[in-house]
């Protein structure tokens, strides 16, 4: 693998992760909106639904945290490559 291929692969992996996270977020938000607006329940079932929705939102937040972390790492790698030039 040449020196130019590694940054390109890293950018491609980041772009793929970003696209998947964006799609995941849209699906989670859509499904949460449908559940909140269409579900008519009370008691223990409502509590269970609330916990499941909270878990989905935590998963979305975690996915975006990973994307931000990957972006910072990619930026650092690009800076290091520029310094070497």
QUIGI-V787408 format. One record per pair of residues at least 6 apart in sequence whose ideal C-beta (glycine too) atoms are under 6 Angstrom apart, sorted by the first residue. I is the first residue (numbers start at 1). GAP is how many residues later the second one is. D is the distance in Angstrom with one decimal. If there is no record, write none. Layout:
BEGIN
[[I	GAP	D] [I	GAP	D]]
END
This chain:
BEGIN
[[10	64	5.6] [14	56	5.3] [14	60	5.3] [17	50	5.9] [17	53	6.0] [18	49	5.7] [21	42	4.6] [21	46	5.1] [24	39	5.9] [25	35	5.2] [28	28	4.9] [28	32	5.1] [32	21	5.3]]
END
